[in-house]
């Protein structure tokens, strides 16, 4: 499972296309969950239906787009990100998203195995290697 915090009006928004390509390539073994968030400079102001339509129409996204969520801070943060960003819960990672399109990889046993910053392409050699492992 790859969990990604996303936004429609971000410099990294084109990563939706790369995420879709990654999903197409590995969809028999990989689930991608996008969590739209307005936490970074209000780059996701739209409602859930508008976000999903935007992702489908502009990037052909067919992986699940979750409801818009808070991904940082301690108050109101989505429970998934509470787990992803707390080493006491996930075993090693304290890294909260620093911007839109941070990526977390969870293996088939439910263990968080990797964190990739927003600057890392979903199609990078490091991500591909981690997905294939």
N, CA, C and O atoms as CSV, one atom per row, in Angstrom:
chain,resi,resn,atom,element,x,y,z
A,1,UNK,N,N,0.853,-1.178,0.000
A,1,UNK,CA,C,0.000,0.000,0.000
A,1,UNK,C,C,0.890,1.230,0.000
A,1,UNK,O,O,1.831,1.327,0.788
A,2,UNK,N,N,0.591,2.159,-0.880
A,2,UNK,CA,C,1.267,3.451,-0.868
A,2,UNK,C,C,0.233,4.497,-0.483
A,2,UNK,O,O,-0.832,4.594,-1.093
A,3,UNK,N,N,0.561,5.268,0.526
A,3,UNK,CA,C,-0.307,6.350,0.973
A,3,UNK,C,C,0.377,7.661,0.633
A,3,UNK,O,O,1.552,7.863,0.942
A,4,UNK,N,N,-0.376,8.557,-0.011
A,4,UNK,CA,C,0.181,9.823,-0.482
A,4,UNK,C,C,-0.761,10.955,-0.091
A,4,UNK,O,O,-1.965,10.879,-0.335
A,5,UNK,N,N,-0.214,12.000,0.514
A,5,UNK,CA,C,-1.029,13.200,0.741
A,5,UNK,C,C,-0.932,14.060,-0.525
A,5,UNK,O,O,0.161,14.305,-1.035
A,6,UNK,N,N,-2.071,14.506,-1.018
A,6,UNK,CA,C,-2.121,15.136,-2.334
A,6,UNK,C,C,-2.817,16.496,-2.292
A,6,UNK,O,O,-3.449,16.859,-1.300
A,7,UNK,N,N,-2.686,17.232,-3.382
A,7,UNK,CA,C,-3.367,18.516,-3.540
A,7,UNK,C,C,-3.467,18.836,-5.034
A,7,UNK,O,O,-2.580,18.485,-5.812
A,8,UNK,N,N,-4.541,19.496,-5.418
A,8,UNK,CA,C,-4.805,19.778,-6.828
A,8,UNK,C,C,-4.064,20.998,-7.363
A,8,UNK,O,O,-3.859,21.113,-8.572
A,9,UNK,N,N,-3.661,21.906,-6.483
A,9,UNK,CA,C,-3.033,23.153,-6.933
A,9,UNK,C,C,-1.623,23.286,-6.381
A,9,UNK,O,O,-1.278,24.298,-5.772
A,10,UNK,N,N,-0.821,22.271,-6.596
A,10,UNK,CA,C,0.538,22.194,-6.062
A,10,UNK,C,C,1.504,22.021,-7.224
A,10,UNK,O,O,1.132,21.501,-8.275
A,11,UNK,N,N,2.721,22.448,-7.036
A,11,UNK,CA,C,3.746,22.236,-8.045
A,11,UNK,C,C,4.018,20.762,-8.319
A,11,UNK,O,O,4.564,20.416,-9.367
A,12,UNK,N,N,3.642,19.895,-7.389
A,12,UNK,CA,C,3.851,18.453,-7.545
A,12,UNK,C,C,2.598,17.721,-8.030
A,12,UNK,O,O,2.602,16.492,-8.098
A,13,UNK,N,N,1.540,18.436,-8.363
A,13,UNK,CA,C,0.282,17.807,-8.751
A,13,UNK,C,C,0.449,16.865,-9.940
A,13,UNK,O,O,-0.292,15.890,-10.060
A,14,UNK,N,N,1.405,17.140,-10.816
A,14,UNK,CA,C,1.641,16.254,-11.959
A,14,UNK,C,C,2.051,14.845,-11.512
A,14,UNK,O,O,2.011,13.909,-12.309
A,15,UNK,N,N,2.440,14.693,-10.254
A,15,UNK,CA,C,2.759,13.353,-9.755
A,15,UNK,C,C,1.541,12.434,-9.780
A,15,UNK,O,O,1.698,11.214,-9.720
A,16,UNK,N,N,0.337,12.986,-9.868
A,16,UNK,CA,C,-0.843,12.128,-10.030
A,16,UNK,C,C,-0.659,11.212,-11.245
A,16,UNK,O,O,-0.983,10.026,-11.181
A,17,UNK,N,N,-0.143,11.754,-12.344
A,17,UNK,CA,C,0.075,10.953,-13.559
A,17,UNK,C,C,1.108,9.862,-13.296
A,17,UNK,O,O,0.946,8.731,-13.754
A,18,UNK,N,N,2.158,10.191,-12.567
A,18,UNK,CA,C,3.194,9.207,-12.245
A,18,UNK,C,C,2.646,8.149,-11.287
A,18,UNK,O,O,2.957,6.966,-11.426
A,19,UNK,N,N,1.844,8.566,-10.330
A,19,UNK,CA,C,1.214,7.607,-9.426
A,19,UNK,C,C,0.309,6.660,-10.203
A,19,UNK,O,O,0.285,5.460,-9.929
A,20,UNK,N,N,-0.434,7.191,-11.168
A,20,UNK,CA,C,-1.301,6.340,-11.978
A,20,UNK,C,C,-0.473,5.356,-12.800
A,20,UNK,O,O,-0.844,4.189,-12.925
A,21,UNK,N,N,0.638,5.815,-13.357
A,21,UNK,CA,C,1.506,4.914,-14.123
A,21,UNK,C,C,2.063,3.812,-13.217
A,21,UNK,O,O,2.103,2.645,-13.605
A,22,UNK,N,N,2.489,4.190,-12.014
A,22,UNK,CA,C,2.976,3.208,-11.047
A,22,UNK,C,C,1.871,2.208,-10.716
A,22,UNK,O,O,2.105,1.000,-10.678
A,23,UNK,N,N,0.684,2.716,-10.480
A,23,UNK,CA,C,-0.463,1.861,-10.176
A,23,UNK,C,C,-0.750,0.902,-11.337
A,23,UNK,O,O,-0.953,-0.292,-11.115
A,24,UNK,N,N,-0.768,1.410,-12.559
A,24,UNK,CA,C,-1.019,0.560,-13.722
A,24,UNK,C,C,0.009,-0.559,-13.830
A,24,UNK,O,O,-0.320,-1.693,-14.180
A,25,UNK,N,N,1.239,-0.227,-13.527
A,25,UNK,CA,C,2.333,-1.192,-13.658
A,25,UNK,C,C,2.268,-2.278,-12.580
A,25,UNK,O,O,2.605,-3.433,-12.843
A,26,UNK,N,N,1.834,-1.911,-11.367
A,26,UNK,CA,C,1.919,-2.832,-10.230
A,26,UNK,C,C,0.571,-3.106,-9.555
A,26,UNK,O,O,0.547,-3.586,-8.421
A,27,UNK,N,N,-0.534,-2.818,-10.215
A,27,UNK,CA,C,-1.828,-2.870,-9.527
A,27,UNK,C,C,-2.211,-4.248,-9.009
A,27,UNK,O,O,-3.100,-4.347,-8.164
A,28,UNK,N,N,-1.585,-5.297,-9.476
A,28,UNK,CA,C,-1.876,-6.617,-8.919
A,28,UNK,C,C,-1.283,-6.771,-7.516
A,28,UNK,O,O,-1.722,-7.621,-6.742
A,29,UNK,N,N,-0.281,-5.941,-7.193
A,29,UNK,CA,C,0.383,-6.050,-5.894
A,29,UNK,C,C,0.433,-4.739,-5.120
A,29,UNK,O,O,0.967,-4.705,-4.011
A,30,UNK,N,N,-0.107,-3.672,-5.672
A,30,UNK,CA,C,0.020,-2.363,-5.042
A,30,UNK,C,C,-1.321,-1.633,-5.029
A,30,UNK,O,O,-1.996,-1.525,-6.052
A,31,UNK,N,N,-1.683,-1.143,-3.872
A,31,UNK,CA,C,-2.837,-0.260,-3.722
A,31,UNK,C,C,-2.280,1.124,-3.425
A,31,UNK,O,O,-1.420,1.271,-2.556
A,32,UNK,N,N,-2.752,2.126,-4.125
A,32,UNK,CA,C,-2.374,3.506,-3.841
A,32,UNK,C,C,-3.598,4.208,-3.287
A,32,UNK,O,O,-4.681,4.136,-3.866
A,33,UNK,N,N,-3.422,4.887,-2.165
A,33,UNK,CA,C,-4.489,5.665,-1.552
A,33,UNK,C,C,-4.053,7.120,-1.494
A,33,UNK,O,O,-3.070,7.451,-0.831
A,34,UNK,N,N,-4.773,7.982,-2.180
A,34,UNK,CA,C,-4.485,9.417,-2.166
A,34,UNK,C,C,-5.352,10.073,-1.094
A,34,UNK,O,O,-6.563,9.863,-1.044
A,35,UNK,N,N,-4.721,10.861,-0.250
A,35,UNK,CA,C,-5.416,11.611,0.783
A,35,UNK,C,C,-5.288,13.100,0.479
A,35,UNK,O,O,-4.310,13.725,0.892
A,36,UNK,N,N,-6.248,13.681,-0.231
A,36,UNK,CA,C,-6.200,15.119,-0.486
A,36,UNK,C,C,-6.193,15.886,0.830
A,36,UNK,O,O,-6.871,15.525,1.792
A,37,UNK,N,N,-5.404,16.955,0.836
A,37,UNK,CA,C,-5.290,17.756,2.054
A,37,UNK,C,C,-5.095,19.219,1.692
A,37,UNK,O,O,-4.436,19.552,0.708
A,38,UNK,N,N,-5.672,20.070,2.496
A,38,UNK,CA,C,-5.532,21.514,2.316
A,38,UNK,C,C,-4.553,22.092,3.343
A,38,UNK,O,O,-4.585,23.287,3.637
A,39,UNK,N,N,-3.693,21.243,3.877
A,39,UNK,CA,C,-2.800,21.633,4.971
A,39,UNK,C,C,-1.622,22.513,4.550
A,39,UNK,O,O,-1.014,23.163,5.400
A,40,UNK,N,N,-1.292,22.546,3.277
A,40,UNK,CA,C,-0.104,23.278,2.839
A,40,UNK,C,C,-0.498,24.406,1.895
A,40,UNK,O,O,-0.817,24.172,0.730
A,41,UNK,N,N,-0.473,25.609,2.399
A,41,UNK,CA,C,-0.799,26.833,1.654
A,41,UNK,C,C,-2.118,26.740,0.894
A,41,UNK,O,O,-2.257,27.282,-0.202
A,42,UNK,N,N,-3.076,26.049,1.487
A,42,UNK,CA,C,-4.428,25.953,0.930
A,42,UNK,C,C,-4.433,25.561,-0.546
A,42,UNK,O,O,-5.140,26.156,-1.360
A,43,UNK,N,N,-3.624,24.543,-0.876
A,43,UNK,CA,C,-3.514,24.088,-2.260
A,43,UNK,C,C,-4.547,23.024,-2.626
A,43,UNK,O,O,-4.517,22.479,-3.729
A,44,UNK,N,N,-5.467,22.727,-1.691
A,44,UNK,CA,C,-6.573,21.821,-1.990
A,44,UNK,C,C,-7.859,22.376,-1.392
A,44,UNK,O,O,-8.374,21.834,-0.414
A,45,UNK,N,N,-8.387,23.468,-1.981
A,45,UNK,CA,C,-9.575,24.106,-1.418
A,45,UNK,C,C,-10.900,23.457,-1.836
A,45,UNK,O,O,-11.948,23.780,-1.276
A,46,UNK,N,N,-10.863,22.554,-2.808
A,46,UNK,CA,C,-12.092,22.011,-3.388
A,46,UNK,C,C,-12.755,20.980,-2.477
A,46,UNK,O,O,-12.156,20.504,-1.513
A,47,UNK,N,N,-14.006,20.644,-2.806
A,47,UNK,CA,C,-14.723,19.609,-2.056
A,47,UNK,C,C,-14.353,18.234,-2.625
A,47,UNK,O,O,-13.698,18.143,-3.663
A,48,UNK,N,N,-14.772,17.178,-1.945
A,48,UNK,CA,C,-14.370,15.817,-2.297
A,48,UNK,C,C,-14.764,15.421,-3.718
A,48,UNK,O,O,-13.957,14.826,-4.432
A,49,UNK,N,N,-15.978,15.738,-4.140
A,49,UNK,CA,C,-16.424,15.371,-5.490
A,49,UNK,C,C,-15.616,16.100,-6.559
A,49,UNK,O,O,-15.253,15.509,-7.576
A,50,UNK,N,N,-15.335,17.373,-6.333
A,50,UNK,CA,C,-14.549,18.152,-7.290
A,50,UNK,C,C,-13.129,17.613,-7.391
A,50,UNK,O,O,-12.563,17.537,-8.482
A,51,UNK,N,N,-12.563,17.242,-6.261
A,51,UNK,CA,C,-11.206,16.675,-6.254
A,51,UNK,C,C,-11.176,15.381,-7.057
A,51,UNK,O,O,-10.309,15.209,-7.914
A,52,UNK,N,N,-12.100,14.477,-6.795
A,52,UNK,CA,C,-12.128,13.185,-7.495
A,52,UNK,C,C,-12.317,13.375,-8.999
A,52,UNK,O,O,-11.663,12.702,-9.796
A,53,UNK,N,N,-13.207,14.289,-9.391
A,53,UNK,CA,C,-13.436,14.566,-10.807
A,53,UNK,C,C,-12.170,15.129,-11.452
A,53,UNK,O,O,-11.795,14.718,-12.551
A,54,UNK,N,N,-11.519,16.059,-10.777
A,54,UNK,CA,C,-10.264,16.642,-11.275
A,54,UNK,C,C,-9.224,15.548,-11.511
A,54,UNK,O,O,-8.580,15.523,-12.560
A,55,UNK,N,N,-9.056,14.657,-10.556
A,55,UNK,CA,C,-8.049,13.594,-10.666
A,55,UNK,C,C,-8.352,12.650,-11.827
A,55,UNK,O,O,-7.447,12.255,-12.562
A,56,UNK,N,N,-9.604,12.294,-11.986
A,56,UNK,CA,C,-9.994,11.406,-13.090
A,56,UNK,C,C,-9.825,12.105,-14.436
A,56,UNK,O,O,-9.254,11.535,-15.366
A,57,UNK,N,N,-10.320,13.335,-14.542
A,57,UNK,CA,C,-10.328,14.031,-15.829
A,57,UNK,C,C,-8.956,14.494,-16.288
A,57,UNK,O,O,-8.661,14.443,-17.482
A,58,UNK,N,N,-8.118,14.939,-15.376
A,58,UNK,CA,C,-6.813,15.481,-15.761
A,58,UNK,C,C,-5.684,14.457,-15.764
A,58,UNK,O,O,-4.707,14.612,-16.497
A,59,UNK,N,N,-5.813,13.410,-14.947
A,59,UNK,CA,C,-4.704,12.464,-14.809
A,59,UNK,C,C,-5.124,11.010,-14.978
A,59,UNK,O,O,-4.289,10.115,-14.843
A,60,UNK,N,N,-6.378,10.754,-15.266
A,60,UNK,CA,C,-6.844,9.390,-15.460
A,60,UNK,C,C,-6.748,8.519,-14.219
A,60,UNK,O,O,-6.635,7.298,-14.319
A,61,UNK,N,N,-6.794,9.144,-13.057
A,61,UNK,CA,C,-6.618,8.413,-11.801
A,61,UNK,C,C,-7.737,7.389,-11.623
A,61,UNK,O,O,-8.922,7.712,-11.713
A,62,UNK,N,N,-7.330,6.148,-11.368
A,62,UNK,CA,C,-8.297,5.078,-11.105
A,62,UNK,C,C,-8.084,4.448,-9.726
A,62,UNK,O,O,-8.862,3.589,-9.312
A,63,UNK,N,N,-7.046,4.865,-9.023
A,63,UNK,CA,C,-6.847,4.381,-7.657
A,63,UNK,C,C,-7.711,5.220,-6.711
A,63,UNK,O,O,-8.152,6.307,-7.085
A,64,UNK,N,N,-7.959,4.732,-5.496
A,64,UNK,CA,C,-8.876,5.433,-4.585
A,64,UNK,C,C,-8.386,6.813,-4.144
A,64,UNK,O,O,-7.227,6.998,-3.773
A,65,UNK,N,N,-9.305,7.767,-4.198
A,65,UNK,CA,C,-9.089,9.105,-3.665
A,65,UNK,C,C,-9.933,9.187,-2.395
A,65,UNK,O,O,-11.161,9.121,-2.452
A,66,UNK,N,N,-9.280,9.328,-1.273
A,66,UNK,CA,C,-9.983,9.365,-0.001
A,66,UNK,C,C,-10.639,10.738,0.187
A,66,UNK,O,O,-10.445,11.641,-0.627
A,67,UNK,N,N,-11.405,10.886,1.250
A,67,UNK,CA,C,-11.981,12.190,1.573
A,67,UNK,C,C,-10.878,13.139,2.009
A,67,UNK,O,O,-9.864,12.710,2.560
A,68,UNK,N,N,-11.073,14.409,1.766
A,68,UNK,CA,C,-10.091,15.424,2.147
A,68,UNK,C,C,-9.829,15.314,3.649
A,68,UNK,O,O,-10.760,15.211,4.448
A,69,UNK,N,N,-8.545,15.339,4.019
A,69,UNK,CA,C,-8.152,15.057,5.404
A,69,UNK,C,C,-7.053,15.991,5.877
A,69,UNK,O,O,-6.326,16.575,5.073
A,70,UNK,N,N,-6.941,16.122,7.179
A,70,UNK,CA,C,-5.786,16.778,7.776
A,70,UNK,C,C,-4.687,15.734,7.911
A,70,UNK,O,O,-4.930,14.620,8.376
A,71,UNK,N,N,-3.472,16.103,7.500
A,71,UNK,CA,C,-2.369,15.143,7.520
A,71,UNK,C,C,-1.220,15.570,8.433
A,71,UNK,O,O,-0.252,14.828,8.600
A,72,UNK,N,N,-1.322,16.747,9.016
A,72,UNK,CA,C,-0.255,17.193,9.912
A,72,UNK,C,C,-0.857,17.845,11.147
A,72,UNK,O,O,-2.059,18.103,11.213
A,73,UNK,N,N,-0.001,18.101,12.117
A,73,UNK,CA,C,-0.469,18.664,13.373
A,73,UNK,C,C,-0.994,17.571,14.280
A,73,UNK,O,O,-1.138,16.424,13.858
A,74,UNK,N,N,-1.271,17.911,15.489
A,74,UNK,CA,C,-1.739,16.903,16.439
A,74,UNK,C,C,-3.251,16.930,16.622
A,74,UNK,O,O,-3.833,15.946,17.080
A,75,UNK,N,N,-3.886,18.023,16.279
A,75,UNK,CA,C,-5.335,18.147,16.451
A,75,UNK,C,C,-6.050,17.861,15.132
A,75,UNK,O,O,-5.838,18.566,14.145
A,76,UNK,N,N,-6.881,16.849,15.112
A,76,UNK,CA,C,-7.686,16.556,13.942
A,76,UNK,C,C,-6.970,15.841,12.823
A,76,UNK,O,O,-7.533,15.683,11.739
A,77,UNK,N,N,-5.749,15.405,13.049
A,77,UNK,CA,C,-5.020,14.686,12.003
A,77,UNK,C,C,-5.689,13.332,11.774
A,77,UNK,O,O,-6.081,12.658,12.727
A,78,UNK,N,N,-5.818,12.940,10.507
A,78,UNK,CA,C,-6.419,11.657,10.165
A,78,UNK,C,C,-5.667,10.537,10.878
A,78,UNK,O,O,-4.443,10.587,11.002
A,79,UNK,N,N,-6.393,9.538,11.342
A,79,UNK,CA,C,-5.790,8.440,12.098
A,79,UNK,C,C,-4.707,7.705,11.323
A,79,UNK,O,O,-3.737,7.232,11.916
A,80,UNK,N,N,-4.858,7.601,10.000
A,80,UNK,CA,C,-3.816,6.963,9.189
A,80,UNK,C,C,-2.509,7.735,9.313
A,80,UNK,O,O,-1.448,7.136,9.487
A,81,UNK,N,N,-2.577,9.050,9.227
A,81,UNK,CA,C,-1.358,9.853,9.324
A,81,UNK,C,C,-0.845,9.920,10.757
A,81,UNK,O,O,0.352,10.093,10.985
A,82,UNK,N,N,-1.727,9.787,11.698
A,82,UNK,CA,C,-1.293,9.692,13.089
A,82,UNK,C,C,-0.399,8.463,13.261
A,82,UNK,O,O,0.618,8.529,13.952
A,83,UNK,N,N,-0.765,7.364,12.648
A,83,UNK,CA,C,0.037,6.142,12.703
A,83,UNK,C,C,1.318,6.287,11.871
A,83,UNK,O,O,2.400,5.919,12.329
A,84,UNK,N,N,1.198,6.818,10.656
A,84,UNK,CA,C,2.358,6.943,9.768
A,84,UNK,C,C,3.460,7.824,10.351
A,84,UNK,O,O,4.638,7.611,10.066
A,85,UNK,N,N,3.090,8.805,11.158
A,85,UNK,CA,C,4.027,9.829,11.618
A,85,UNK,C,C,4.452,9.650,13.076
A,85,UNK,O,O,4.997,10.577,13.676
A,86,UNK,N,N,4.211,8.486,13.646
A,86,UNK,CA,C,4.516,8.279,15.059
A,86,UNK,C,C,5.264,6.956,15.236
A,86,UNK,O,O,4.673,5.880,15.141
A,87,UNK,N,N,6.567,7.049,15.492
A,87,UNK,CA,C,7.379,5.834,15.607
A,87,UNK,C,C,6.906,4.919,16.728
A,87,UNK,O,O,7.127,3.710,16.674
A,88,UNK,N,N,6.263,5.477,17.734
A,88,UNK,CA,C,5.736,4.629,18.805
A,88,UNK,C,C,4.597,3.749,18.307
A,88,UNK,O,O,4.285,2.728,18.919
A,89,UNK,N,N,3.981,4.139,17.210
A,89,UNK,CA,C,2.878,3.359,16.641
A,89,UNK,C,C,3.315,2.509,15.452
A,89,UNK,O,O,2.860,1.375,15.298
A,90,UNK,N,N,4.209,3.059,14.597
A,90,UNK,CA,C,4.594,2.342,13.374
A,90,UNK,C,C,5.953,1.661,13.465
A,90,UNK,O,O,6.327,0.906,12.567
A,91,UNK,N,N,6.693,1.917,14.535
A,91,UNK,CA,C,7.956,1.229,14.740
A,91,UNK,C,C,9.222,2.005,14.423
A,91,UNK,O,O,10.287,1.670,14.941
A,92,UNK,N,N,9.137,3.045,13.576
A,92,UNK,CA,C,10.390,3.740,13.240
A,92,UNK,C,C,10.220,5.168,12.693
A,92,UNK,O,O,11.144,5.971,12.826
A,93,UNK,N,N,9.119,5.499,12.105
A,93,UNK,CA,C,9.012,6.760,11.357
A,93,UNK,C,C,8.287,7.845,12.153
A,93,UNK,O,O,7.157,7.653,12.602
A,94,UNK,N,N,8.950,8.978,12.320
A,94,UNK,CA,C,8.342,10.157,12.930
A,94,UNK,C,C,8.121,11.262,11.906
A,94,UNK,O,O,7.807,12.395,12.271
A,95,UNK,N,N,8.286,10.937,10.617
A,95,UNK,CA,C,8.249,11.957,9.572
A,95,UNK,C,C,6.822,12.259,9.118
A,95,UNK,O,O,6.196,11.460,8.421
A,96,UNK,N,N,6.325,13.411,9.521
A,96,UNK,CA,C,5.042,13.892,9.009
A,96,UNK,C,C,5.272,14.467,7.615
A,96,UNK,O,O,6.397,14.836,7.279
A,97,UNK,N,N,4.225,14.548,6.804
A,97,UNK,CA,C,4.392,15.193,5.506
A,97,UNK,C,C,4.899,16.629,5.680
A,97,UNK,O,O,4.386,17.389,6.502
A,98,UNK,N,N,5.905,16.977,4.895
A,98,UNK,CA,C,6.438,18.341,4.932
A,98,UNK,C,C,5.830,19.190,3.813
A,98,UNK,O,O,5.956,20.414,3.812
A,99,UNK,N,N,5.172,18.526,2.865
A,99,UNK,CA,C,4.495,19.195,1.757
A,99,UNK,C,C,3.570,18.179,1.116
A,99,UNK,O,O,3.501,17.034,1.562
A,100,UNK,N,N,2.868,18.577,0.091
A,100,UNK,CA,C,1.999,17.667,-0.648
A,100,UNK,C,C,2.829,16.638,-1.411
A,100,UNK,O,O,3.926,16.937,-1.882
A,101,UNK,N,N,2.302,15.445,-1.525
A,101,UNK,CA,C,2.878,14.340,-2.288
A,101,UNK,C,C,4.038,13.646,-1.582
A,101,UNK,O,O,4.963,13.163,-2.236
A,102,UNK,N,N,3.996,13.594,-0.260
A,102,UNK,CA,C,4.882,12.702,0.475
A,102,UNK,C,C,4.281,11.306,0.371
A,102,UNK,O,O,3.061,11.141,0.346
A,103,UNK,N,N,5.149,10.311,0.312
A,103,UNK,CA,C,4.696,8.942,0.052
A,103,UNK,C,C,5.170,8.002,1.156
A,103,UNK,O,O,6.323,8.052,1.583
A,104,UNK,N,N,4.261,7.149,1.607
A,104,UNK,CA,C,4.556,6.143,2.632
A,104,UNK,C,C,4.226,4.780,2.046
A,104,UNK,O,O,3.159,4.596,1.460
A,105,UNK,N,N,5.132,3.829,2.200
A,105,UNK,CA,C,4.914,2.493,1.664
A,105,UNK,C,C,4.759,1.504,2.814
A,105,UNK,O,O,5.581,1.462,3.730
A,106,UNK,N,N,3.702,0.718,2.752
A,106,UNK,CA,C,3.380,-0.268,3.770
A,106,UNK,C,C,3.377,-1.635,3.099
A,106,UNK,O,O,2.783,-1.806,2.034
A,107,UNK,N,N,4.041,-2.610,3.720
A,107,UNK,CA,C,4.106,-3.935,3.105
A,107,UNK,C,C,2.836,-4.747,3.354
A,107,UNK,O,O,1.911,-4.295,4.030
A,108,UNK,N,N,2.816,-5.940,2.799
A,108,UNK,CA,C,1.620,-6.786,2.876
A,108,UNK,C,C,1.313,-7.270,4.291
A,108,UNK,O,O,0.226,-7.787,4.545
A,109,UNK,N,N,2.254,-7.107,5.208
A,109,UNK,CA,C,2.026,-7.477,6.605
A,109,UNK,C,C,1.631,-6.276,7.467
A,109,UNK,O,O,1.514,-6.389,8.687
A,110,UNK,N,N,1.426,-5.125,6.815
A,110,UNK,CA,C,1.001,-3.930,7.539
A,110,UNK,C,C,2.127,-3.160,8.197
A,110,UNK,O,O,1.887,-2.346,9.089
A,111,UNK,N,N,3.358,-3.409,7.764
A,111,UNK,CA,C,4.519,-2.693,8.318
A,111,UNK,C,C,4.890,-1.520,7.420
A,111,UNK,O,O,4.989,-1.660,6.201
A,112,UNK,N,N,5.091,-0.370,8.037
A,112,UNK,CA,C,5.585,0.788,7.300
A,112,UNK,C,C,7.046,0.521,6.956
A,112,UNK,O,O,7.870,0.303,7.844
A,113,UNK,N,N,7.360,0.538,5.664
A,113,UNK,CA,C,8.720,0.191,5.239
A,113,UNK,C,C,9.509,1.372,4.683
A,113,UNK,O,O,10.735,1.391,4.786
A,114,UNK,N,N,8.824,2.365,4.092
A,114,UNK,CA,C,9.534,3.470,3.441
A,114,UNK,C,C,8.753,4.765,3.556
A,114,UNK,O,O,7.524,4.784,3.621
A,115,UNK,N,N,9.519,5.847,3.580
A,115,UNK,CA,C,8.985,7.201,3.446
A,115,UNK,C,C,9.748,7.859,2.309
A,115,UNK,O,O,10.976,7.792,2.261
A,116,UNK,N,N,9.026,8.492,1.397
A,116,UNK,CA,C,9.639,9.227,0.296
A,116,UNK,C,C,9.103,10.654,0.309
A,116,UNK,O,O,7.892,10.870,0.350
A,117,UNK,N,N,9.998,11.609,0.273
A,117,UNK,CA,C,9.614,13.022,0.281
A,117,UNK,C,C,8.902,13.391,-1.013
A,117,UNK,O,O,8.935,12.653,-1.998
A,118,UNK,N,N,8.268,14.537,-0.984
A,118,UNK,CA,C,7.517,15.033,-2.137
A,118,UNK,C,C,8.390,15.224,-3.369
A,118,UNK,O,O,7.883,15.183,-4.490
A,119,UNK,N,N,9.672,15.428,-3.190
A,119,UNK,CA,C,10.579,15.660,-4.306
A,119,UNK,C,C,10.937,14.372,-5.045
A,119,UNK,O,O,11.516,14.424,-6.131
A,120,UNK,N,N,10.602,13.228,-4.475
A,120,UNK,CA,C,10.921,11.939,-5.080
A,120,UNK,C,C,9.778,11.519,-5.997
A,120,UNK,O,O,8.632,11.418,-5.558
A,121,UNK,N,N,10.082,11.278,-7.246
A,121,UNK,CA,C,9.075,10.838,-8.210
A,121,UNK,C,C,8.568,9.451,-7.844
A,121,UNK,O,O,9.343,8.594,-7.419
A,122,UNK,N,N,7.268,9.229,-8.009
A,122,UNK,CA,C,6.743,7.882,-7.793
A,122,UNK,C,C,7.351,6.843,-8.745
A,122,UNK,O,O,7.256,5.641,-8.496
A,123,UNK,N,N,7.971,7.306,-9.828
A,123,UNK,CA,C,8.596,6.407,-10.790
A,123,UNK,C,C,10.111,6.346,-10.643
A,123,UNK,O,O,10.795,5.791,-11.503
A,124,UNK,N,N,10.638,6.910,-9.564
A,124,UNK,CA,C,12.084,6.889,-9.343
A,124,UNK,C,C,12.567,5.460,-9.103
A,124,UNK,O,O,11.787,4.585,-8.726
A,125,UNK,N,N,13.840,5.240,-9.324
A,125,UNK,CA,C,14.424,3.912,-9.116
A,125,UNK,C,C,14.241,3.444,-7.676
A,125,UNK,O,O,13.987,2.264,-7.437
A,126,UNK,N,N,14.370,4.365,-6.709
A,126,UNK,CA,C,14.220,3.986,-5.305
A,126,UNK,C,C,12.804,3.525,-4.979
A,126,UNK,O,O,12.617,2.547,-4.254
A,127,UNK,N,N,11.813,4.223,-5.511
A,127,UNK,CA,C,10.422,3.829,-5.273
A,127,UNK,C,C,10.114,2.499,-5.943
A,127,UNK,O,O,9.502,1.619,-5.337
A,128,UNK,N,N,10.534,2.355,-7.184
A,128,UNK,CA,C,10.309,1.106,-7.921
A,128,UNK,C,C,10.946,-0.074,-7.180
A,128,UNK,O,O,10.330,-1.130,-7.035
A,129,UNK,N,N,12.167,0.113,-6.720
A,129,UNK,CA,C,12.873,-0.950,-5.968
A,129,UNK,C,C,12.091,-1.315,-4.700
A,129,UNK,O,O,11.942,-2.495,-4.381
A,130,UNK,N,N,11.601,-0.317,-3.988
A,130,UNK,CA,C,10.848,-0.567,-2.759
A,130,UNK,C,C,9.534,-1.293,-3.047
A,130,UNK,O,O,9.151,-2.203,-2.312
A,131,UNK,N,N,8.851,-0.896,-4.105
A,131,UNK,CA,C,7.580,-1.537,-4.479
A,131,UNK,C,C,7.812,-2.989,-4.878
A,131,UNK,O,O,7.016,-3.866,-4.543
A,132,UNK,N,N,8.893,-3.234,-5.589
A,132,UNK,CA,C,9.175,-4.591,-6.053
A,132,UNK,C,C,9.698,-5.507,-4.954
A,132,UNK,O,O,9.668,-6.730,-5.091
A,133,UNK,N,N,10.179,-4.910,-3.860
A,133,UNK,CA,C,10.769,-5.737,-2.778
A,133,UNK,C,C,9.720,-6.555,-2.054
A,133,UNK,O,O,10.046,-7.296,-1.128
